[in-house]
Amino acid sequence: MELTSPDAVVAALGSTGYLADDDLATVVYLAHGMQRPLLLEGEPGTGKTALAEALAAVADVPLIRLQCYEGIDASQALYDWDFPRQILHLRTLEAATKAGELDPNEAEKSLFDERFLLARPVLRALRESPAVLLVDEVDRADDEFEAFLLEVLSGWSVSIPELGTVTAGTPPTVVLTSNRTRELHDALKRRCLYHWIDHPGLEREVAIVRSRLPEVSQRLAEQVVGVVQQLRSEELLKPPGVAETLDWARALHRLGVEELDLETAARTLGAVVKYREDTDRVKQALDRMMAG
């Protein structure tokens, strides 16, 4: 990945359809050059996950995603053993052992052979690097999982008691995302370079739509973005992100719409708002928004 400057980052990401501003391009350039994890915080739908996807596309390396959730633990991120296959193997070994053909100690060792190892995302990233490891919505995990991540990110290695230590020859590019449902610990933040991704301004969002969906006309892109930008200033349960803007523009284009009108906007709100209360509130204000 030839990311020799922030400008090169803008150009490289732009080739994938991801439009980064100067601040984001600078922190990506520094994270890449310093081999530091990049922690992205921001509202849902602002392009945090899409950045990791774009980085993987630019580098032409695998994107390995670890989706965090409440209760996730180290084994679900690191590795596990294929117990059904181990049991089948054990039954075969038991028959051989009874016949005196196999030493019991050797039989036990064979149960933890590489072929029975199920590599989870973190282990895969260390073994398959160069790769992009996306740790998505890390704020959903708990303190213990954060501590595990910190240990891995500090040494780029993990220990598997039955097989030994796995160390990445080349550290993977690591992107952690957070919707800030809770505060992350300072220790993890210190290990990373940090950037807050906000919703883009009107001109940039129109440019994003035109870049990602060139089949959508300039006029329709401007209308869709104009309404979405107003929606974000309303008191909605879930304000729409860029992902919803793209979905709405894509849906309208699929319907053959060239210019947004009030009736079509009302019929296609399901692409941009996701709660009944929000839908009712938006329909009542749609006249005002379309007029603006």
C-alpha positions as CSV (number, residue, x, y, z in Angstrom):
1,M,0.0,0.0,0.0
2,E,1.7,3.2,-1.2
3,L,0.5,5.6,1.4
4,T,3.4,8.0,1.2
5,S,1.6,11.1,2.3
6,P,-1.9,12.3,3.4
7,D,-2.6,13.4,-0.1
8,A,-1.7,9.9,-1.3
9,V,-4.2,8.5,1.2
10,V,-6.9,10.7,-0.1
11,A,-6.2,9.6,-3.7
12,A,-5.9,5.9,-2.8
13,L,-9.1,5.8,-0.8
14,G,-10.8,7.9,-3.4
15,S,-10.1,5.2,-6.0
16,T,-12.4,2.9,-4.0
17,G,-15.1,5.5,-3.7
18,Y,-14.3,6.5,-0.2
19,L,-13.9,10.3,0.1
20,A,-11.7,11.1,3.1
21,D,-11.1,14.7,4.4
22,D,-7.6,16.0,5.2
23,D,-7.8,15.2,8.9
24,L,-8.9,11.6,8.4
25,A,-6.3,11.1,5.7
26,T,-3.6,12.4,8.0
27,V,-4.4,10.1,10.9
28,V,-4.7,7.1,8.5
29,Y,-1.3,8.0,7.0
30,L,0.3,8.2,10.5
31,A,-1.4,5.0,11.7
32,H,0.0,3.2,8.6
33,G,3.5,4.6,8.9
34,M,3.8,4.1,12.7
35,Q,2.1,0.6,12.7
36,R,-0.4,1.8,15.3
37,P,-4.1,0.7,15.5
38,L,-6.6,3.3,14.5
39,L,-9.6,3.9,16.8
40,L,-12.5,5.6,15.0
41,E,-15.5,6.9,17.0
42,G,-18.6,8.6,15.7
43,E,-22.3,8.2,15.1
44,P,-23.5,5.0,13.3
45,G,-23.4,5.3,9.6
46,T,-20.6,7.8,9.3
47,G,-18.2,5.5,7.4
48,K,-16.1,3.9,10.1
49,T,-16.5,0.4,8.9
50,A,-16.4,1.5,5.3
51,L,-12.9,3.0,5.9
52,A,-11.5,-0.4,6.9
53,E,-13.1,-2.0,3.8
54,A,-11.5,0.7,1.6
55,L,-8.1,0.2,3.2
56,A,-8.3,-3.5,2.5
57,A,-9.3,-2.8,-1.1
58,V,-6.4,-0.3,-1.6
59,A,-3.9,-2.7,-0.2
60,D,-5.5,-5.7,-1.9
61,V,-5.3,-7.7,1.3
62,P,-8.0,-9.7,3.2
63,L,-10.4,-7.8,5.4
64,I,-10.9,-9.8,8.6
65,R,-13.8,-8.6,10.7
66,L,-14.4,-9.2,14.4
67,Q,-17.9,-8.1,15.3
68,C,-18.0,-7.3,19.0
69,Y,-21.1,-7.8,21.2
70,E,-22.0,-8.0,24.8
71,G,-20.4,-11.1,26.4
72,I,-17.8,-11.7,23.7
73,D,-14.7,-13.3,25.2
74,A,-11.1,-14.0,24.1
75,S,-11.8,-17.5,22.8
76,Q,-14.4,-16.2,20.4
77,A,-11.9,-13.6,19.0
78,L,-8.9,-15.9,19.1
79,Y,-9.4,-19.6,18.6
80,D,-11.3,-22.6,19.6
81,W,-11.1,-26.4,19.1
82,D,-13.3,-28.4,16.8
83,F,-14.8,-30.6,19.4
84,P,-17.0,-32.8,17.2
85,R,-14.0,-33.7,15.0
86,Q,-11.9,-34.3,18.1
87,I,-14.5,-36.7,19.5
88,L,-14.5,-38.7,16.2
89,H,-10.8,-38.7,16.3
90,L,-10.8,-39.8,19.9
91,R,-13.1,-42.8,19.1
92,T,-10.7,-43.9,16.4
93,L,-7.8,-43.6,18.8
94,E,-9.6,-45.5,21.5
95,A,-9.9,-48.5,19.3
96,A,-6.2,-48.4,18.3
97,T,-5.1,-47.9,22.0
98,K,-7.1,-50.9,23.2
99,A,-5.4,-53.0,20.5
100,G,-2.1,-51.8,22.0
101,E,-1.1,-50.0,18.8
102,L,-0.9,-46.5,20.2
103,D,0.5,-44.9,23.4
104,P,-2.2,-43.0,25.4
105,N,0.0,-39.9,25.8
106,E,0.5,-39.7,22.1
107,A,-3.2,-40.1,21.6
108,E,-3.9,-37.1,23.9
109,K,-1.3,-35.0,22.1
110,S,-2.9,-35.7,18.7
111,L,-6.2,-34.3,19.9
112,F,-4.7,-30.8,19.9
113,D,-3.3,-31.0,16.4
114,E,-3.3,-28.0,14.0
115,R,-6.0,-29.6,11.9
116,F,-8.5,-29.3,14.8
117,L,-7.8,-25.6,15.5
118,L,-10.5,-23.2,14.6
119,A,-8.9,-19.8,14.0
120,R,-11.0,-16.8,15.0
121,P,-10.5,-13.3,13.5
122,V,-7.6,-12.1,15.8
123,L,-5.6,-15.3,15.3
124,R,-6.4,-15.3,11.5
125,A,-5.1,-11.7,11.2
126,L,-1.9,-12.5,13.0
127,R,-1.3,-15.6,10.9
128,E,-2.4,-14.2,7.5
129,S,-1.0,-10.7,7.7
130,P,-0.7,-8.5,5.7
131,A,-4.4,-8.0,6.3
132,V,-6.8,-5.5,7.7
133,L,-8.3,-6.5,11.0
134,L,-11.6,-4.6,11.7
135,V,-12.7,-4.8,15.4
136,D,-16.2,-3.4,14.9
137,E,-18.2,-1.8,17.7
138,V,-15.6,-2.5,20.4
139,D,-17.7,-0.4,22.8
140,R,-20.2,-3.3,23.0
141,A,-17.6,-5.6,24.6
142,D,-16.6,-5.5,28.3
143,D,-13.5,-4.4,30.2
144,E,-12.0,-7.9,30.2
145,F,-12.2,-8.1,26.5
146,E,-10.6,-4.7,26.1
147,A,-7.7,-5.9,28.3
148,F,-7.3,-8.9,26.0
149,L,-7.2,-6.7,22.9
150,L,-4.7,-4.4,24.5
151,E,-2.3,-7.4,25.2
152,V,-2.6,-8.6,21.6
153,L,-2.1,-5.1,20.1
154,S,0.9,-4.4,22.2
155,G,2.9,-7.5,21.2
156,W,1.2,-8.7,17.9
157,S,1.3,-12.2,19.3
158,V,-0.9,-14.7,21.1
159,S,-0.1,-17.9,23.0
160,I,-1.8,-21.2,22.3
161,P,-0.8,-23.5,25.2
162,E,-1.1,-26.6,23.1
163,L,0.7,-25.3,20.0
164,G,3.0,-22.4,21.1
165,T,3.1,-18.7,20.4
166,V,1.9,-17.1,17.2
167,T,3.5,-13.9,16.2
168,A,2.7,-11.7,13.2
169,G,5.6,-11.3,10.9
170,T,4.1,-8.1,9.6
171,P,1.6,-6.4,12.0
172,P,-1.9,-6.2,10.5
173,T,-3.5,-2.9,9.9
174,V,-6.0,-2.6,12.8
175,V,-9.1,-0.5,12.7
176,L,-11.3,-0.4,15.8
177,T,-14.7,1.3,15.7
178,S,-16.9,2.6,18.4
179,N,-20.4,4.2,18.5
180,R,-19.5,5.5,21.9
181,T,-22.3,3.6,23.7
182,R,-19.8,3.6,26.6
183,E,-16.4,5.1,27.2
184,L,-13.4,3.0,26.3
185,H,-10.5,2.7,28.8
186,D,-7.6,5.1,28.5
187,A,-5.1,2.2,28.2
188,L,-6.7,1.0,25.0
189,K,-7.0,4.6,23.6
190,R,-3.3,5.3,24.4
191,R,-2.3,2.3,22.3
192,C,-4.2,3.7,19.3
193,L,-4.3,6.8,17.1
194,Y,-7.7,8.4,17.5
195,H,-10.2,10.1,15.2
196,W,-13.8,11.2,15.5
197,I,-15.7,10.8,12.3
198,D,-18.7,13.2,12.1
199,H,-21.4,13.4,9.5
200,P,-20.1,15.1,6.3
201,G,-21.3,18.5,5.2
202,L,-23.7,18.9,2.3
203,E,-21.2,19.3,-0.5
204,R,-19.0,16.4,0.7
205,E,-22.0,14.1,1.2
206,V,-23.3,14.9,-2.3
207,A,-19.8,14.1,-3.6
208,I,-19.9,10.7,-1.7
209,V,-23.2,9.8,-3.3
210,R,-21.9,10.7,-6.7
211,S,-18.7,8.8,-6.2
212,R,-20.3,5.6,-4.8
213,L,-23.4,5.8,-7.1
214,P,-22.4,7.5,-10.3
215,E,-25.6,6.4,-11.9
216,V,-27.6,8.8,-9.6
217,S,-28.0,12.2,-11.1
218,Q,-26.5,15.3,-9.6
219,R,-30.0,16.8,-9.0
220,L,-31.3,13.7,-7.3
221,A,-28.2,13.4,-5.1
222,E,-28.5,17.0,-4.0
223,Q,-32.2,16.5,-3.2
224,V,-31.6,13.3,-1.2
225,V,-28.7,14.7,0.7
226,G,-30.6,18.0,1.4
227,V,-33.4,16.1,3.1
228,V,-31.1,13.8,5.0
229,Q,-29.1,16.7,6.3
230,Q,-32.4,18.2,7.7
231,L,-33.4,14.9,9.2
232,R,-30.3,14.9,11.3
233,S,-31.3,18.1,12.9
234,E,-34.7,16.6,13.9
235,E,-35.2,14.8,17.2
236,L,-35.2,11.3,15.8
237,L,-34.5,8.1,17.7
238,K,-31.9,7.1,15.0
239,P,-30.7,9.9,12.8
240,P,-29.7,8.6,9.3
241,G,-26.0,8.2,8.5
242,V,-24.3,8.2,5.2
243,A,-25.1,4.5,4.7
244,E,-28.9,5.4,4.8
245,T,-28.3,8.3,2.4
246,L,-26.7,5.9,-0.1
247,D,-29.5,3.4,0.4
248,W,-32.2,6.0,-0.2
249,A,-30.5,7.3,-3.4
250,R,-30.0,3.7,-4.6
251,A,-33.7,2.9,-3.9
252,L,-34.9,6.0,-5.7
253,H,-32.7,5.3,-8.7
254,R,-34.0,1.7,-8.9
255,L,-37.6,3.1,-9.0
256,G,-36.5,5.3,-12.0
257,V,-36.9,8.5,-10.0
258,E,-34.9,11.4,-11.5
259,E,-36.3,14.2,-9.3
260,L,-37.5,13.7,-5.7
261,D,-41.1,14.7,-5.0
262,L,-43.2,14.6,-1.8
263,E,-45.2,11.5,-2.6
264,T,-42.1,9.4,-3.6
265,A,-40.2,10.6,-0.6
266,A,-43.0,9.5,1.7
267,R,-43.3,6.1,0.1
268,T,-39.5,5.4,0.3
269,L,-38.8,6.6,3.8
270,G,-38.1,3.0,4.9
271,A,-34.7,3.3,3.3
272,V,-33.7,6.2,5.5
273,V,-35.5,6.0,8.8
274,K,-35.8,2.8,10.8
275,Y,-38.4,3.4,13.6
276,R,-42.1,3.9,13.3
277,E,-42.0,6.9,15.6
278,D,-39.3,8.5,13.3
279,T,-41.4,7.7,10.2
280,D,-44.5,9.4,11.7
281,R,-42.5,12.4,12.8
282,V,-40.7,12.8,9.4
283,K,-43.9,12.4,7.4
284,Q,-45.4,15.4,9.3
285,A,-42.4,17.5,8.5
286,L,-41.7,16.3,5.0
287,D,-43.5,19.3,3.4
288,R,-41.3,21.7,5.1
289,M,-38.1,19.7,4.3
290,M,-38.9,19.3,0.7
291,A,-39.7,23.0,0.4
292,G,-36.4,23.9,1.9
